[in-house]
Structures are given as C-alpha cells and as structure tokens.
Amino acid sequence: MKKIVSIVLCLVLLSLNQLCFASKENIFDFDILSCNEIKISYYNGGEFSYPTMPGYYNYVTIDNEEIKEILNCISDINYIPFGGGFGGAGGEHLTIYVNGVEAVHFVVGVEMCYIDGKIYEFGMEEYRKLEDLVFEYRTKNDIKVYFNNERIKFYNSPVIMNDRTLVPAESISKVLGLEASWGGDKVIFKKENQFLVIYTEDDYIDEYGSRKPIDIGGRLIDEIAMVPVRVLAESYGFTVKWENNSVYIMSE
C-alpha cells in the first residue's frame, strides 16, 4: 500500500512539475531558438529621464549566448497571475523586446509585470538576477566607477570627454548622499548647507560661491544630465583616483 501511495504521489508531483514548466513555456509568445535580436529598455524613475524620451536607456544584442541566457532568465522567473488590488507606476521599469515585439514589461516598484496584455506578479530576488545579468552584459566594455570599492550601477554609461569622466548626475548624487536638480544650463548639488553648481559652460561654482573654470562642465547626453565625477566628488571631500580604466571614489 505504501508503495502504491508513493508511486501515486510521484506521478502527481511529476504532473504538477510538467504543468508548471508548460505554463512557463507558453506564457511568452516566442521561440527562444528562433530569436535573432533582443532589445532591453530600462528606466530608473529619475527626474532626468522618462520612458518616452531618448534618455530612456536602450540596449540591443544579437549575440546568441547573450540572447539565450537573458531569455532563459526571464523564463525562469516565477510569474503569478495578479489577484487584483491597486498598483502604482513603480520606480524602475525593465522592458524586454524579442525580435521587435514586447515580451515582458517589469514594474519593480510594485513587483508586477505585463505579458501579452495580462498582469502578473513576480519575485524581487528573481528579478534582480535578471537585472544583474543584463547589467553585466551591457556594461562589460564600460568605464567602471567604484565607491568604497563597490561598483556603481549606471544604466547610462559613463563617457570620457576632454580626458575627464562624466557620469549620470542623478545616479552619482544618490551614491554620494547628495540632492541634485537640473536647472537648464546647470546641475545643482546640495548636501546639508553646502551647494555646488556645475554649468554646461565648462565652469562651476564651488562651496565658497566662487565661479571657477574646469576642463569640462555638465553635458546633456541622450537627455541625461552628465557631470564630471572628479570635480563633484572632490568638492564634497571624497578622494578620487583613476586606475586600470576605472574610477575609484573613496571616503576619507
């Protein structure tokens, strides 16, 4: 009798497992093996960009291994049909297009996603694995920036202009504990009562209110405010060094 019960339980578990696998396979309307391109768009909810603007980060890959790994990763996420309730817009959005067609749109702030017009919930831990995977592929050739030896995630890549490294103003300000706002031809940073203004005219106003020239000021690149990282960090007492194509910012 025990053997029969065990066999029945095994068959039930096997059936359930196959049903779960089948639902994951059928939840997306694409064949992984037939994909020749994926496009990933990311928006971090900041004031310097918006999903409909060019500054909304986009990444396209045609590398077969990248495609396979990313698509397998989104297939492995545990999607739960949304049971109702209220959901806001969220702070972070990650959309994956397969061969030009939207496969899934993740809304991180409310842990929901949209697949073929239907709403699903997902696990944050699983989503972060996908986000990390995408980030590593997208930034493998980027200039890397570290704060206290921990790599900073920039969803808009740092750039070098006039031999200076420019980074997204909003992202770097959060890491350094600053408030930031964009004012037309300038970015204004604040920490307690200390202000710093970086202009697009290659100069800045230091903490003493003096306007000084710099090698390069702020720039608007793909609708994202970018600022020279060394000037900003050193103005607030951080140590900055360049080594092996990487920028290291350290607290004193």
Beta strands, then each sheet from edge to edge (+ up, - down):
strand 1: 38-43
strand 2: 57-61
strand 3: 80-81
strand 4: 93-98
strand 5: 101-107
strand 6: 112-115
strand 7: 118-121
strand 8: 144-147
strand 9: 150-151
strand 10: 159-161
strand 11: 164-168
strand 12: 179-182
strand 13: 186-191
strand 14: 194-199
strand 15: 203-205
strand 16: 211-213
strand 17: 219-221
strand 18: 224-228
strand 19: 239-243
strand 20: 246-250
sheet 1: 2+ 1- 4+ 5- 6+ 7- 3+
sheet 2: 9+ 8- 20- 19+
sheet 3: 10+ 11- 18+ 17-
sheet 4: 12+ 13- 14+ 15- 16+
end
